[in-house]
């Protein structure tokens, strides 16, 4: 449950807000996955990246919570990747319906589809990391 209640308007407005929030979350996780992969490929310690991110303006609970599991490729499902990808797809459909371009969300959705097709559908949505840095 959330910490606050909102009146968002007519019936259905809450569902739209949930899609927007999950689209932002999914896009952020996609970019975070790319950063973690680049860090790894550059020979940097992912734990250092997590600490640097936590000390700056980009600090957020999602990175702090999901980052260590991504480093160890441990993805116990709190929010399954298949549900994140579904919400990305539905948010993109809403954007199409409203003539709102969502190119970053569209790119992130492709990452989730790739991870889902690679067998990560039931893992946590942080397993999208495997789409940017496949296990060896």
C-alpha positions in Angstrom: 0.0 0.0 0.0 1.1 3.5 -0.7 1.8 6.1 1.9 -0.7 8.6 0.6 -4.0 8.5 -1.2 -4.7 10.5 -4.4 -7.8 11.4 -6.2 -6.7 11.2 -9.9 -10.1 11.7 -11.6 -12.5 9.4 -13.4 -12.5 5.7 -13.2 -9.4 4.3 -14.9 -7.2 7.2 -14.0 -5.5 5.2 -11.3 -4.7 2.4 -13.7 -3.2 5.0 -16.1 -1.0 6.4 -13.3 0.2 2.9 -12.4 1.2 2.4 -16.1 3.1 5.7 -16.1 4.9 4.9 -12.8 5.8 1.4 -14.0 7.0 2.7 -17.3 9.3 5.2 -15.6 10.5 2.4 -13.3 11.1 0.0 -16.2 13.0 2.6 -18.2 15.2 3.5 -15.2 16.0 -0.2 -14.7 16.9 -0.5 -18.3 19.3 2.4 -18.2 20.7 1.2 -14.8 21.3 -2.3 -16.4 23.3 -0.7 -19.2 25.3 1.3 -16.7 26.1 -1.9 -14.7 27.0 -3.7 -17.8 29.3 -0.9 -19.0 30.9 -0.7 -15.6 31.6 -4.5 -15.8 33.0 -4.4 -19.3 35.2 -1.4 -18.4 36.8 -3.4 -15.6 35.3 -1.2 -12.9 33.7 -2.6 -9.7 30.0 -2.5 -9.8 30.0 -2.1 -6.0 31.9 1.2 -6.6 29.3 2.3 -9.1 26.5 1.5 -6.6 28.3 3.6 -3.9 28.9 6.5 -6.2 25.3 6.5 -7.4 24.1 6.4 -3.8 26.1 9.5 -2.8 24.8 11.7 -5.6 21.6 13.2 -7.0 20.7 9.9 -8.6 20.5 8.0 -5.3 17.3 6.0 -5.1 16.0 3.0 -3.3 15.6 0.9 -6.4 19.3 1.0 -7.3 20.3 0.4 -3.8 17.9 -2.6 -3.5 18.4 -4.2 -6.9 22.1 -3.4 -7.6 23.7 -6.0 -5.4 21.5 -8.8 -6.8 22.3 -7.7 -10.3 26.0 -7.9 -9.6 25.6 -11.5 -8.4 22.9 -12.3 -11.0 20.5 -13.2 -8.2 16.9 -12.2 -9.2 14.4 -13.5 -6.7 11.0 -12.3 -8.0 9.5 -9.3 -6.2 8.0 -8.0 -9.4 8.3 -10.5 -12.2 10.0 -9.4 -15.4 7.0 -10.6 -17.5 4.7 -8.2 -15.6 7.1 -5.3 -16.1 7.3 -6.0 -19.8 3.4 -6.2 -19.9 3.2 -2.8 -18.2 5.8 -1.4 -20.7 3.7 -2.7 -23.6 0.5 -1.2 -22.1 2.1 2.1 -21.4 3.4 2.2 -25.0 -0.1 1.5 -26.3 -1.5 4.3 -24.1 1.2 6.6 -25.6 0.1 5.6 -29.1 -3.5 6.2 -28.2 -2.7 9.7 -27.0 -0.2 10.4 -29.7 2.7 10.7 -27.2 6.1 9.5 -28.4 7.8 7.3 -25.9 11.1 6.3 -27.5 13.1 5.6 -24.3 10.3 3.4 -23.0 10.1 1.6 -26.4 13.8 0.9 -26.3 13.5 -0.4 -22.7 10.6 -2.6 -23.7 12.8 -4.3 -26.3 15.3 -5.1 -23.5 12.5 -6.7 -21.4 11.3 -8.7 -24.4 14.9 -9.9 -25.0 15.3 -10.9 -21.4 11.9 -12.6 -21.4 12.8 -14.6 -24.5 16.1 -15.6 -22.8 14.2 -17.3 -20.0 14.0 -14.5 -17.4 10.2 -14.1 -17.5 9.6 -15.3 -14.0 12.7 -13.7 -12.5 12.6 -10.2 -10.9 12.4 -7.4 -13.4 16.1 -6.6 -12.6 17.0 -9.6 -14.6 16.7 -7.3 -17.6 20.4 -6.9 -16.8 20.9 -10.2 -18.6 19.8 -8.6 -21.8 22.6 -6.0 -21.7 25.3 -8.3 -20.1 24.4 -11.9 -20.9 25.8 -14.5 -18.5 29.0 -16.2 -19.6 
